[in-house]
């Protein structure tokens, strides 16, 4: 994904201060914090677009996070958002995150500017949660920045799930849920953070993390996480009553 830019050269911009609640003990910006920034800029972009009344409801089907250079605290993160591909009911939204790093007594050494590239497959839905046609105004706006106007879905996490493996239960919390009574996207990434906390070598080089959301996880659910690890990658399946609700993969960043 690195180096791609919108056709019209225009982005939606936002900037957020990195807070201590966004980072790991190593001061690295956590994956769930990246997901929250992506949600924040998506909401801000929709509000500023002029089509929020026509296309108010969107859900994420997949999020890809490519960490080329880590972002850490203290500092500020600048986000640029644009459409990288669109069809009549969904769109790939790109967000480039760069950081200006500050120093303080806790992190006194200068650090290189960070770079994280992301892509999210967003589906336009109606108030019942069913895929819905994007309004003419919304499609026209999204199509300005890309020549891909027949976007199709193709899964990225294709590793078969082992029939049995390293399973652990995951306890859901009240704070994991959004106004639609579904587990929030950022809460899935907290599960990913649990897996990499004891394996810092997975994050010591540029890496790609992908989550694909297959079915919503409502409150009161019993969730099991199945894991498959190797030296340089991890795959996970989030099981809801024995069915796969989401898949996650973290691996070295592909060479482009």
C-alpha positions as CSV (number, residue, x, y, z in Angstrom):
1,X,0.0,0.0,0.0
2,X,2.9,2.4,0.6
3,X,3.1,5.3,-1.9
4,X,-0.4,5.1,-3.2
5,X,-2.2,8.5,-3.4
6,X,-5.7,9.6,-4.4
7,X,-6.2,10.5,-8.1
8,X,-7.4,14.0,-7.3
9,X,-4.6,14.6,-4.8
10,X,-7.2,15.6,-2.1
11,X,-7.4,14.1,1.3
12,X,-9.5,14.5,4.4
13,X,-7.2,15.6,7.2
14,X,-7.2,15.2,10.9
15,X,-4.7,15.3,13.7
16,X,-4.8,13.8,17.2
17,X,-2.4,14.0,20.2
18,X,-1.1,10.7,21.2
19,X,-2.2,10.0,24.8
20,X,-0.8,7.7,27.4
21,X,-4.0,5.6,27.2
22,X,-3.1,4.9,23.5
23,X,0.3,3.2,24.1
24,X,1.9,0.1,25.4
25,X,4.4,0.1,28.3
26,X,7.1,0.4,25.6
27,X,5.4,3.6,24.5
28,X,4.5,2.1,21.1
29,X,1.1,3.2,19.7
30,X,-1.1,0.1,20.2
31,X,-3.1,-1.5,17.4
32,X,-6.4,-0.8,19.1
33,X,-5.5,2.8,19.4
34,X,-4.8,2.9,15.7
35,X,-8.3,1.4,15.1
36,X,-9.9,4.1,17.3
37,X,-8.2,6.8,15.3
38,X,-9.5,5.2,12.1
39,X,-13.0,5.3,13.6
40,X,-12.7,8.9,14.7
41,X,-11.5,10.1,11.3
42,X,-14.2,8.1,9.6
43,X,-16.9,9.8,11.7
44,X,-15.3,13.2,11.2
45,X,-15.0,12.6,7.4
46,X,-18.6,11.6,7.1
47,X,-19.8,14.6,9.1
48,X,-17.9,16.9,6.8
49,X,-18.8,15.2,3.6
50,X,-22.3,16.5,3.1
51,X,-23.7,13.0,2.6
52,X,-24.1,11.9,6.2
53,X,-27.9,12.1,5.9
54,X,-28.0,10.0,2.7
55,X,-25.4,7.4,3.8
56,X,-25.4,7.5,7.6
57,X,-24.6,3.8,8.4
58,X,-21.3,2.0,7.6
59,X,-19.8,-1.2,9.0
60,X,-16.2,-2.4,8.7
61,X,-15.7,-5.8,7.0
62,X,-11.9,-5.8,7.1
63,X,-9.1,-3.6,8.4
64,X,-5.4,-3.8,7.3
65,X,-2.7,-2.0,9.3
66,X,0.8,-1.8,7.8
67,X,3.3,-0.5,10.3
68,X,6.3,0.7,8.2
69,X,7.8,2.7,11.1
70,X,6.4,2.7,14.6
71,X,4.6,5.6,16.2
72,X,5.1,6.3,19.8
73,X,4.3,8.7,22.7
74,X,4.8,11.6,23.1
75,X,3.8,13.2,19.8
76,X,1.0,14.0,17.5
77,X,-0.4,11.8,14.7
78,X,-1.5,13.3,11.4
79,X,-4.1,11.3,9.3
80,X,-4.9,11.6,5.6
81,X,-8.1,9.7,4.4
82,X,-9.3,9.0,0.9
83,X,-11.2,6.4,-1.1
84,X,-9.0,3.8,-2.8
85,X,-11.8,1.8,-4.5
86,X,-15.6,1.8,-4.6
87,X,-18.6,-0.2,-5.8
88,X,-22.3,0.4,-5.4
89,X,-22.5,-0.8,-1.8
90,X,-19.0,-0.7,-0.4
91,X,-15.7,1.2,-0.5
92,X,-12.0,0.7,0.5
93,X,-11.0,3.7,2.6
94,X,-7.3,4.4,2.9
95,X,-5.7,6.3,5.8
96,X,-2.1,7.3,6.0
97,X,-0.8,8.0,9.5
98,X,2.4,10.0,10.1
99,X,3.7,11.2,13.4
100,X,5.8,14.1,14.7
101,X,7.5,12.7,17.8
102,X,8.2,14.9,20.8
103,X,10.5,14.1,23.7
104,X,9.9,14.2,27.5
105,X,11.6,12.8,30.6
106,X,9.9,9.4,30.0
107,X,11.1,9.2,26.4
108,X,14.0,11.6,26.0
109,X,15.6,10.4,22.8
110,X,14.7,11.6,19.4
111,X,12.8,9.1,17.2
112,X,12.3,8.8,13.5
113,X,8.9,10.0,12.1
114,X,6.5,7.1,12.2
115,X,4.5,5.8,9.2
116,X,1.4,3.5,9.3
117,X,-0.6,2.8,6.2
118,X,-4.1,1.4,6.6
119,X,-7.0,0.2,4.4
120,X,-10.5,-0.6,5.6
121,X,-13.3,-2.3,3.6
122,X,-16.5,-0.4,4.6
123,X,-20.0,-1.6,3.7
124,X,-22.9,0.9,3.5
125,X,-25.9,-0.5,5.4
126,X,-29.4,0.5,6.1
127,X,-30.9,1.0,9.6
128,X,-31.5,-2.8,9.8
129,X,-27.8,-3.5,9.2
130,X,-28.3,-4.9,5.6
131,X,-26.0,-3.8,2.7
132,X,-27.5,-0.9,1.0
133,X,-26.8,1.0,-2.2
134,X,-24.6,4.1,-1.8
135,X,-26.4,7.3,-2.7
136,X,-25.6,9.0,-6.0
137,X,-24.0,11.9,-4.2
138,X,-22.0,9.6,-1.9
139,X,-20.7,7.4,-4.8
140,X,-19.7,10.5,-6.8
141,X,-17.8,11.9,-3.9
142,X,-16.0,8.6,-3.2
143,X,-15.2,7.9,-6.9
144,X,-13.4,11.2,-7.3
145,X,-10.2,9.8,-5.7
146,X,-10.0,6.4,-7.4
147,X,-10.4,4.8,-10.8
148,X,-11.5,1.5,-9.2
149,X,-15.3,1.8,-9.4
150,X,-16.1,-2.0,-9.4
151,X,-14.5,-3.0,-6.2
152,X,-15.0,-6.7,-5.3
153,X,-14.5,-8.5,-2.0
154,X,-11.7,-11.1,-1.7
155,X,-10.6,-12.4,1.7
156,X,-7.0,-11.9,2.8
157,X,-6.9,-14.2,5.8
158,X,-7.0,-17.5,4.0
159,X,-5.0,-19.8,6.4
160,X,-7.2,-22.7,7.3
161,X,-8.2,-22.9,11.0
162,X,-6.8,-25.9,12.8
163,X,-9.4,-28.4,14.0
164,X,-7.9,-28.0,17.4
165,X,-5.2,-25.9,18.9
166,X,-4.0,-23.4,21.4
167,X,-7.4,-22.1,22.6
168,X,-8.1,-19.6,25.3
169,X,-11.4,-18.0,26.5
170,X,-11.8,-14.3,26.1
171,X,-13.9,-12.4,28.6
172,X,-16.0,-9.6,27.1
173,X,-16.4,-6.3,29.0
174,X,-19.2,-3.8,28.9
175,X,-16.8,-1.2,27.4
176,X,-16.3,-3.4,24.4
177,X,-19.6,-2.6,22.9
178,X,-20.9,0.2,20.6
179,X,-24.4,1.8,20.2
180,X,-25.4,-1.0,17.9
181,X,-24.8,-3.6,20.7
182,X,-22.0,-5.1,18.8
183,X,-18.4,-5.5,19.8
184,X,-16.5,-2.4,18.7
185,X,-13.8,-2.8,16.1
186,X,-11.1,-1.5,18.4
187,X,-12.0,-4.2,21.0
188,X,-11.0,-6.9,18.5
189,X,-7.6,-5.3,18.2
190,X,-7.2,-5.5,22.0
191,X,-7.3,-9.3,21.5
192,X,-4.5,-9.0,19.0
193,X,-2.5,-6.9,21.4
194,X,-2.8,-9.6,24.0
195,X,-1.2,-12.0,21.6
196,X,1.8,-9.8,20.7
197,X,2.6,-8.6,24.2
198,X,4.7,-11.7,25.0
199,X,6.2,-11.8,21.5
200,X,7.8,-8.4,21.0
201,X,10.0,-9.8,18.2
202,X,6.9,-9.8,16.0
203,X,6.8,-6.0,16.1
204,X,10.6,-5.4,15.8
205,X,10.3,-5.1,12.0
206,X,7.8,-3.6,9.6
207,X,4.6,-5.8,9.9
208,X,1.1,-6.2,8.5
209,X,-1.9,-6.9,10.7
210,X,-5.3,-7.9,9.2
211,X,-8.6,-8.5,10.9
212,X,-11.6,-9.7,8.9
213,X,-15.0,-9.4,10.6
214,X,-17.3,-12.2,9.6
215,X,-20.2,-11.9,12.0
216,X,-21.1,-9.5,14.9
217,X,-20.4,-10.4,18.5
218,X,-23.2,-9.2,20.7
219,X,-23.1,-8.7,24.5
220,X,-23.4,-11.9,26.6
221,X,-21.5,-14.0,24.0
222,X,-19.0,-16.7,24.9
223,X,-15.9,-16.1,22.8
224,X,-12.9,-18.4,22.4
225,X,-9.7,-17.4,20.7
226,X,-7.9,-20.1,18.7
227,X,-4.2,-19.4,18.0
228,X,-1.6,-20.7,15.6
229,X,1.9,-19.3,16.1
230,X,5.2,-19.5,14.3
231,X,8.5,-17.7,14.8
232,X,7.5,-14.7,12.7
233,X,3.8,-14.7,12.4
234,X,0.5,-15.4,14.3
235,X,-2.9,-16.4,13.1
236,X,-6.1,-16.2,15.3
237,X,-9.7,-17.1,15.0
238,X,-12.3,-15.7,17.3
239,X,-15.0,-18.3,17.8
240,X,-18.6,-17.5,18.8
241,X,-20.6,-20.6,19.8
242,X,-18.2,-22.7,17.7
243,X,-18.5,-20.4,14.6
244,X,-15.7,-18.1,13.3
245,X,-16.7,-14.5,14.1
246,X,-13.4,-12.9,13.0
247,X,-10.0,-13.8,11.8
248,X,-6.7,-12.1,12.5
249,X,-3.2,-12.4,11.0
250,X,0.0,-10.7,11.8
251,X,3.1,-11.2,9.7
252,X,6.2,-9.4,8.2
253,X,5.2,-6.6,5.8
254,X,5.2,-7.9,2.2
255,X,8.0,-6.4,0.1
256,X,6.5,-4.1,-2.5
